[in-house]
Amino acid sequence: MALKRQLPQWSELRPLMQFERPALGREARLAKAADLWDLRRIAQRRTPRPAFDYVDGAAQDELTYRRSRQAFESVELLPRILHGTAEADLAVKIANGSSALPFGIAPTGFTRFMHAEGEEAGARAAAKYGIPFSLSTMGTRSIEEVAAAAPAARRWFQLYLWKDRAKSRDLLDRAQANGFDTLLVTVDTPVAGRRLRDTRNGMVIPPKLSLKTVLDASYRPEWWFNFLTTDSLKFASLSNSSNSLPELINSMFDPTLSFEDLEWIRSIWPGQLFVKGVLTREDTRKSLDAGADGLVVSNHGGRQLDRAPVAIEALPEVREEAGKDVDIVLDSGIMSGADIVAALCAGADFVLVGRAYLYGLMAGGQQGVERALGLLAEEVRNTMLLMGAATVADLTPDMLRVRA
């Protein structure tokens, strides 16, 4: 039967003709990102390849990173239907303090290499969302600078187990004096992992101007303008000069360090102490026996030992050994709110995001970080409501299933 047609009526067309003024600039660009993968694509367009690949890449053949993503993608979340949940409370207690969301920002090195706003952008965005910000020993803003940039933020400090005890103690004293309440001791870096993307890109810190980098700058002018018109890159908590970077990197890691060194750190750090890089039952027990208050189940985002266990798959074993009263944080592989919910269901009390935060930073500085955190928060809230979970405590192992 043929459709009966008529001429459109202006009175009906007029309400439909709502033409918005074209939006330009950073805010408009970020608003178009519907998820973290969109932010990653924006970051890739706007960031020189060595910096982007430093974040995006992993160690050796990148098997651990890919397996981490595959593990999250194989998780099924089991909803409780007709559960009467009108709103989800995302607030949690972690490390003897509070967080408005069940995730925080992981420690990252060389952060101002990704975007000139660096750690200050991350700390301020974290303060806005009421979540912890973790500063790395290899951060490009100092302990004091981060504390001054975001005095309202809850601040954690990440320490590498390295051989210079005097310098380690100085860092811990400064962190405590500047209001950092939790220490993350990273233990999976006896040596640096072999990151082949960085090798192939000829990545050096600070970057060198060459014909290749000048060509790269021609279509990423904002990054290079920021780089050339701000202070030089340095491990700001360790040195005031970028000239000492190679020496600092070479002296940072010590393969001979042991649990006795962890016990020494415990003896001088008065706040909460989490061991970051635990993946097995044995190391769970040894870390707790050495005085750890909590654990970070992490394979360093696949950036250290390739073929290491996948963090979310190691989590149940670590939880079983640690018991229900030990705070456990999951790190590595997170790219969505559903990933965060899966980790919480699998036994984590909290989650740290690294790459996800840096994609936002590269895409748009502090505004990009805020966009990343906002997307993750909304995805967590939406996922919890769809699952019938009113609080994070409602997310239990029986709400998760792994596809074979």
Secondary structure, DSSP 8 states (H G I E B T S, - for coil): ---------HHHHGGG--------HHHHHHHT--SHHHHHHHHHHHS-HHHHHHHH--STT-HHHHHHHHHHHTEEE---TT------B--EEETTEEESSSEEE---SSHHHH-TTHHHHHHHHHHHHT-EEEEETT-SS-HHHHHHH-TTSEEEEEEE--S-HHHHHHHHHHHHHTTEEEEEEE-S-SS----HHHHHHT--SS----HHHHHHHHT-HHHHHHHHTS-----TTT-S-GGGHHHHHHHH--TT--HHHHHHHHHH--SEEEEEEE-SHHHHHHHHHTT-SEEEE--GGGTSSTT---HHHHHHHHHHHH-TTSEEEEES---SHHHHHHHHHTT-SEEEESHHHHHHHHHHHHHHHHHHHHHHHHHHHHHHHHHT-SBGGG--GGGEEE--
